[in-house]
Amino acid sequence: MYKKITTLPVLVVFVFCSNVFAQAGDDFSGVWTNNPPEENRSFQNSALRADPPPMTPWGQARYDLAKPTFGSRSVPVLETNDPVYECFRPGTPRIYMHPFPMEIIHSEGRVMMLFEYDHVIRQIYTDGREHRTDLAPMWMGDATGYWDGKILVVETVNFNDKTWIDREGVPHSDKLRVEERIQLDDQGNLVIDILIEDPVAFTESWTGQRRYRRVAWDIEEFSCMDNVNFVPFEEEVLNYEAN
């Protein structure tokens, strides 16, 4: 009798919490790879839109100084000042433009994105917390979210100004705010609608979209390293013979 009284409440709480979590929104769990529509494929791996967004004089000056390896102003890698070539984090939303898969993992109160590129981990807290005020400006920003029906709405703030919005050199300030609406379409593909706001860098807010399809892949190892260390590593990989 005593055993039944002590275990029954635990079982009820577990079932209740599981049901609430399952009903929070669509399940994005799994590994995803880029799945762009035909009209976006020309800039899929480098930008959120075909043309640069409208910039303020501050934003334009930063843009003119950038030396990207993609787009109409591309330069050789040895001439670039792209921060990712120094192994810094790419930032948000730029991380979506690197052509590597990502895995999404659900847990109660949190959705985690694990990117194969540089093994970046992005945590989106959905437990109702506010943005933290005790953090220095960050490369990937501070992300919180909530469920609007089946749509996950994410707000990311508290960026430093050292990353680019994309791989073509579009800049941003530390006032950047990124809003994402993440959902599944009728075919079960992942759709991420992105809103960019930054009054220091842009004259108006602007949008972009990313699309993904679910794949039966594993997230593989990725290592960022300088040229001195990369050359012997590359030779070892290319000459590797499996048993």
N, C-alpha and C positions, 0 to 999 in steps of 0.2 A: 504493500500500500504506500509506504513512504517513497519507494522508488518511483511510482507512477506520479505522485504529486510533484516531485522535483524535476522530472524530465519533461512533463507535458508542456509547461510554459516555454521551455527552451525550444521545443519543436514548433510550437505555434509562432514564436517570434521569428524563427528561421524561415518558415514558409511565407510569413507575411512580408519579410524583407525581400525575399527572392521574387515574389510576385510584383512588388512595387518596382524593383529594379528592372524586371523584364518588361514592364509596361511603360518605362520612362521614355522610350523612343526606339527608333530602328537599331538593329544590331549591326554595327560596322566591323565586327571582329573579322580578322583575317589579313591576308597579305594582298596589297593592291599595287597595280602598275598603271602607268599613264595610258589614257584612252581618249586622245583628243579628237574632236570633230574635224572633218576635212578642212574647214575654213581656218582652223587655228594651227594647223601643223607646221606652217612656215616659221612660226615664232614660239612653238610649244616649249622648246628646251631653253629659251632665253628670255622671254618676256611674258607679261600678263595681257598685253594688247599689242596690236600691230604697230601703232605709232606711240611716241613718247607722250605721257600725260601733260596737261598744262601746268607749267612750273612758274613759281615766283622768281624774281631776280636772284634770290639766294639759292633756290633750287637749280636754276639754270647755270649759275656759276659753278656749283659743285658738279653738275652733269658735264660741263665742258672740260673739267679737270680729270674726269674719269677716263681710264684707258682700258675698256673691256676687251675680252677676247671673242665676243659675240656681237652680232648686229652690224649695222652699216659703218660703224666707227671702230671695228675690231682691229686689234693690233696683235702681233706675235706674243706668245706667252712670256718671253723674256723681257718684253716692254710693258707688260700690264702692271697696274697698281690695284688690281682686284684683291680685296682682303682675303678671299678664300685661298689664294695661292700662298698665303702665309699660314695656312691651317686654322684661320679663325672661323667661327661659326657663320653660316650663310645668312641667318636671320629669317624672319617671317614677313612676307610669304615666299621669299626667294627659295627656300628649301624645296618647295614644290616644283621648281623648274629644273632641278637636277634629275637627270633621267635614271633614277634608281628606285626600286620598290620601297614601300613602307608597310609596316604592320600596325594595325589598330587593335588595342586590347582594352576591353571594358572591365571595370571593377566598380563596386558601389561607391558613388561620389567622385568618380574620376574616369576620364577617357585618356589613354596614353597612346601617343604615336611614336613608333620606333622606326626611324629612317635608316635605310642601309647606308646612305651617304654620310660618311664620317660618324656613323652610329649616333646621330643626334637623337636625343629623347625629348619629346615635348609632352608635358603633362597639362591636361585641361581639367580643372577641378569643377565639378558640377554639384557640390554639396552646399551651395548657397553662400560660400565665403566671399568676402570682398577682396579686391586686389591688395596685395601686401604693400605696406608703406615703409618697410624696413630694409628694402633691397636697393642696391645700387642699380643704375640702368644696365640692362642686360642685352646680350646678342640676340636671343630668341624672344625676349619679352616675357611678360607675366600674363598667363592665359587663364580666364575663368569662363564658364559656360553654363547654360541652362537649356532645358528641353522645351521647345515650343511645339507641342504635339510630337510628331516623329522627327522633327528637325532639331539638330544640335546647333544652338547659336553661341558663338564664341567671340569674346572680346579680348584682344591682346594689347597691352600698353607697357609702359616702362622700358622702352628700348634705349640703347645708346644710339649715337648717330654714325656709327662706324661701318654698318653694313649697307648694301644696296638693296633696293626693292626687287631688282631682277639681275640678270647676268649681262645686261647691256649698259649698266652704269647709272640707272635712275636712282637718285639719292633720296634720303629722308632725314628728318631731324629727330631729336629726342621727344618731339611732340606727336610722333606717329601713333595712330590708332588703327588697328586692323580688326574688322568685324567679318566673321565667316558664318555662313549658313550651310551646314553639312547635312546631306540627306541622300537617300537612295531613290533612283528613278524607277520607272515601271519595269525596267529590265534588270533591276538589282544592281546597277552600276552606281558608283559613288560620285556625287556632284558636290563641289565646293564653290559656292558663290562668295566672292571676296570684295569687300568695300574698303577702300583706302582713304584715310583722312589725315592730313598733315598741313595745317595752315601756314607753317613756316616754309615748306618745300613746294606746295601745290596751291594753285589759285582756286581749286574746287575739289570736291571729293570725286573719286572715280572707281570703276569696278573692273573686275576680271573674273574668270571662271576656270576651274580645273576639273577634269573628269578622269575617273579611274575605273578599271575593271578588276574583279577579284581573281586571283591566280593561286594555284597550288604550289607555291614556291616557299623557300626558306630565306630568311634574311642572312646574307653572307657577311663575312668579315670585310671591313673596309678600314684602311689605314692611311692617314694623311701624313706625308713626310716630305722633307726638302729633297732637292735633286741629288745631293751628296749621298743620302741614304737610299733614295728611290732606285737609282741605276742598278746597284748590285741586287736589290730586292727583285726588280723586274727581271733581271737575267735569271735569277734562281727560279722564279715562277715559270718563265718561258721554257726553261730547260728541265723542268720537273717531269719525272717519269713515274707514274703510279705503279705500285706493285700489282 
